[in-house]
Amino acid sequence: MIWFDKCNPFPALFYFISVTVLAALFNNPYHTAVTLAASIVMFVFMRGRARVALSFSVVFVLTFIVNPLVSKKGATPLIFIGNDPITLESIIYGLNSAAMILSVMFLFFTFTRLLDSEKLLYLLSPFSASAAMTVSAVLRFAPLYLRQARLISAQQKVIGAEGGRSIPERLRSGVRVFSALSTWALENGIIAADSMACRGYGTGKRTFFSFFGFRPSDLVFLLLSAALTAGAAVPAAFSRLSFMYYPVIVLPETGTAFAVSAASYTLLVFLPLIFEITDRIKWKYLQSKI
Amino acid sequence: MRVIENEKTRKALRIGVPIVLTASAMLCALFATDGRKYVVITVIVALLTLLLFAAGFDRRRIGSRRLILGAVFTALSVTGRFIPLLKPMSAMIIIAGLYAGPETGFLVGSTSALISNFWFGNGPWTPMQMVALGLTGFFAGVFSPLLEKSRAALIAYGALSGIFYSMFMDIWTVTSSVGTLDLHEYLTALYYALFFMISYAVSNALYLFLLAPPFGRKLRRIKDKYGL
């Protein structure tokens, strides 16, 4: 997803929020299927590992199971567990919402992959400069501390302080490593803070530096996704487009309103892919001309 | 620059606003007339709480030392989440709230939820986790006079906050899977999640028992050495 990676973070954030909110609001099998398809294609484009997809499917199964077990709504009982009915409607509802969560997980995978620390800082700084500073410091400290923890643990082993294999012993040595790590981390942090203060952090007026411009195509993307969000949401306000699950399944009204809403939503979900593929085709064409 | 000068009003606002917002999130989810939009309401109100906090946090000028100390606590609790089985994450957040005050507690809790999820999986549940862990740190700061005095109270607070975290996140479990939230469904979900609730409570209590006194000593040492 080269185009999407280069995109200004604000349009990207807007896109992810509006797709997630719309998918949750509509909550009907058509929208879920479209979102799932697009999010899986993006997952493949981002070179997501099969192991990650497998861990997502575990969450999918768990979310799916919770609904029929917990919810007693629905008119068609299939089996009884004790006195509690497992209804057809709750199974279908559970399947749909689990698929919705699954597609949102795929979408967030793409988003998290795209959102490196630089972009996170850029997104946060308008809201709170201190929170943005904290986040960027933590993003540097966390991997550093993990490495330091491994070092401390190796040194403990060398001096023979690493205990046996039983659970209390392992817990004790884990706590010892963590305690040594935190002493080191606190001192290291104070030194870093003093060094920041020496270089004038927080003295003058705050200025921002960022790598991200606002390209014309970012603006087009933002406007298109806003228009398509409106196109998907506005018809839904005027007619009943949502899917009724309880007590019996009722399909939404089909007609112009549904067609407009569904078409806009489909376009919206596939929008970054359309931009990406257009960009790739353009690149190929330009290359072949040279 | 301070917007509200009166110290008492500021304190009341600081404590009151998150409580009011969280309560309104619950009420919206419970009493919204239209049956199925709880997921969106819960996530939006959670996000609102976080944004409001971030905006309020910036009104005060905090020194680089306090800022970095918050970051160090956050990074330590993120690191703690990598320990399998019994995780000292919430215990670290409680310790941060205890020694650095409610605001830092909230910041450490919410930021560590956000950042550790970069490794453990971000999703629409992230704002909920951020609010839950943020409140864990916040109330540790609010009750710090009591908790610092009595070790038993601290351990009890740890266990209770583990139970609170589990119950808070089960609201998400039910709304995301079932779509609505009524008492019976919620209780059933709590029953199925009992194992997690117990493991949170136990690991919080255990780590607070083990870590809180040494951390107090470490912080005192830092105070002596660098004159904080």
Boltz contact constraints between the chains, C-beta under 6 A:
constraints:
  - contact:
      token1: [A, 21]
      token2: [B, 40]
      max_distance: 6.0
  - contact:
      token1: [A, 24]
      token2: [B, 39]
      max_distance: 6.0
  - contact:
      token1: [A, 24]
      token2: [B, 40]
      max_distance: 6.0
  - contact:
      token1: [A, 63]
      token2: [B, 177]
      max_distance: 6.0
  - contact:
      token1: [A, 66]
      token2: [B, 177]
      max_distance: 6.0
  - contact:
      token1: [A, 67]
      token2: [B, 177]
      max_distance: 6.0
  - contact:
      token1: [A, 67]
      token2: [B, 178]
      max_distance: 6.0
  - contact:
      token1: [A, 70]
      token2: [B, 178]
      max_distance: 6.0
  - contact:
      token1: [A, 70]
      token2: [B, 185]
      max_distance: 6.0
  - contact:
      token1: [A, 70]
      token2: [B, 188]
      max_distance: 6.0
  - contact:
      token1: [A, 70]
      token2: [B, 189]
      max_distance: 6.0
  - contact:
      token1: [A, 71]
      token2: [B, 178]
      max_distance: 6.0
  - contact:
      token1: [A, 71]
      token2: [B, 185]
      max_distance: 6.0
  - contact:
      token1: [A, 97]
      token2: [B, 177]
      max_distance: 6.0
  - contact:
      token1: [A, 101]
      token2: [B, 176]
      max_distance: 6.0
  - contact:
      token1: [A, 104]
      token2: [B, 124]
      max_distance: 6.0
  - contact:
      token1: [A, 105]
      token2: [B, 123]
      max_distance: 6.0
  - contact:
      token1: [A, 108]
      token2: [B, 122]
      max_distance: 6.0
  - contact:
      token1: [A, 108]
      token2: [B, 123]
      max_distance: 6.0
  - contact:
      token1: [A, 112]
      token2: [B, 122]
      max_distance: 6.0
  - contact:
      token1: [A, 127]
      token2: [B, 54]
      max_distance: 6.0
  - contact:
      token1: [A, 128]
      token2: [B, 54]
      max_distance: 6.0
  - contact:
      token1: [A, 128]
      token2: [B, 57]
      max_distance: 6.0
  - contact:
      token1: [A, 128]
      token2: [B, 58]
      max_distance: 6.0
  - contact:
      token1: [A, 130]
      token2: [B, 57]
      max_distance: 6.0
  - contact:
      token1: [A, 130]
      token2: [B, 58]
      max_distance: 6.0
  - contact:
      token1: [A, 131]
      token2: [B, 54]
      max_distance: 6.0
  - contact:
      token1: [A, 134]
      token2: [B, 70]
      max_distance: 6.0
  - contact:
      token1: [A, 134]
      token2: [B, 71]
      max_distance: 6.0
  - contact:
      token1: [A, 134]
      token2: [B, 111]
      max_distance: 6.0
  - contact:
      token1: [A, 137]
      token2: [B, 71]
      max_distance: 6.0
  - contact:
      token1: [A, 138]
      token2: [B, 71]
      max_distance: 6.0
  - contact:
      token1: [A, 138]
      token2: [B, 74]
      max_distance: 6.0
  - contact:
      token1: [A, 138]
      token2: [B, 75]
      max_distance: 6.0
  - contact:
      token1: [A, 138]
      token2: [B, 115]
      max_distance: 6.0
  - contact:
      token1: [A, 141]
      token2: [B, 75]
      max_distance: 6.0
  - contact:
      token1: [A, 142]
      token2: [B, 75]
      max_distance: 6.0
  - contact:
      token1: [A, 142]
      token2: [B, 78]
      max_distance: 6.0
  - contact:
      token1: [A, 145]
      token2: [B, 75]
      max_distance: 6.0
  - contact:
      token1: [A, 145]
      token2: [B, 79]
      max_distance: 6.0
  - contact:
      token1: [A, 146]
      token2: [B, 79]
      max_distance: 6.0
  - contact:
      token1: [A, 175]
      token2: [B, 210]
      max_distance: 6.0
  - contact:
      token1: [A, 179]
      token2: [B, 214]
      max_distance: 6.0
  - contact:
      token1: [A, 182]
      token2: [B, 76]
      max_distance: 6.0
  - contact:
      token1: [A, 183]
      token2: [B, 218]
      max_distance: 6.0
  - contact:
      token1: [A, 185]
      token2: [B, 72]
      max_distance: 6.0
  - contact:
      token1: [A, 185]
      token2: [B, 76]
      max_distance: 6.0
  - contact:
      token1: [A, 186]
      token2: [B, 222]
      max_distance: 6.0
  - contact:
      token1: [A, 189]
      token2: [B, 68]
      max_distance: 6.0
  - contact:
      token1: [A, 189]
      token2: [B, 72]
      max_distance: 6.0
  - contact:
      token1: [A, 190]
      token2: [B, 226]
      max_distance: 6.0
  - contact:
      token1: [A, 192]
      token2: [B, 68]
      max_distance: 6.0
  - contact:
      token1: [A, 193]
      token2: [B, 64]
      max_distance: 6.0
  - contact:
      token1: [A, 193]
      token2: [B, 65]
      max_distance: 6.0
  - contact:
      token1: [A, 193]
      token2: [B, 68]
      max_distance: 6.0
  - contact:
      token1: [A, 196]
      token2: [B, 64]
      max_distance: 6.0
  - contact:
      token1: [A, 197]
      token2: [B, 64]
      max_distance: 6.0
  - contact:
      token1: [A, 201]
      token2: [B, 64]
      max_distance: 6.0
  - contact:
      token1: [A, 202]
      token2: [B, 64]
      max_distance: 6.0
